[in-house]
Amino acid sequence: MLRFSANLGMLFGEVGFLDRFARARAAGFDAVEFPFPYAHPQEAIVERLAAARLEVVLHNLPAGDWARGERGIACRPERRGEFRDGVGLALEYARALGCTRLNCLAGSADGVPHAAATDTLVENLRFAADELGKAGVRLLVEPINTRDMPGFFLNTSRQALALMEAVGSNNLWLQYDVYHMQVMQGDLARDIEHCLPKVGHVQIADNPGRHEPGTGEINYGFVLGWLDRLGYAGWVGAEYHPATTTEAGLGWLEAYR
């Protein structure tokens, strides 16, 4: 049976970040994930995790200045040093929180020649995969649709698999976001099956609107059952904008269980 984690970057948004852990436990989640923990002291997050008896299954590497619109720096040649420093910071948090998966956002290559951006991304991923591997932490990379993030450098599962082959590390995995892949390419069942040996984490939301499963065009009754039948053994992250409140929209989870 699949295991589900609550993405605290989107769910339980009625309360502050540190108060979302208890809400996730009360809603029936055993694990959480979030984009960035870095605005909060490690000790404060550890305390909330312990109180709510939750596991952290994923967070992102630092991705530049999010408030100013940056969505990753891994493909930017002039930011190599900052990227490597971010790997170190992410590992500090991962160790403290007991998190064994870190996701890398490629970002935008606006103004950078494609070949230079690709070479930089490959080099940075090799570095991060090696450093994280020494600590027993998996590195993930995520394709994201160009409608939600115009100019994002990595957009499809095919691109991601080719990138992973170029990096050549056994510690680089695909973060497969069903919502992003539906927007960019569709044919989800076959694509998931093809990618599954390289998938280290799955995230879900429906389309359009990026709301909870069951609100749009994706047949999650089939998709979740398909993942289960294929033998996917990782976590499935609920990363969506609730149509109303998080708790009111959890019928999809109860239906699956």
Secondary structure, 3 states (H helix, E strand, C coil): CCEEEEECCCCCCCCCHHHHHHHHHHCCCCEEECCCCCCCCHHHHHHHHHHHCCEEEEEECCCCCHHHCCCCCCCCHHHHHHHHHHHHHHHHHHHHHCCCEEEECCCECCCCCHHHHHHHHHHHHHHHHHHHHHCCCEEEECCCCCCCCCCECCCCHHHHHHHHHHHCCCCEEEEEEHHHHHHHCCCHHHHHHHHHHHEEEEEECCCCCCCCCCCCCCCHHHHHHHHHHHCCCCEEEECCCCCCCCHHHCHHHHHHC
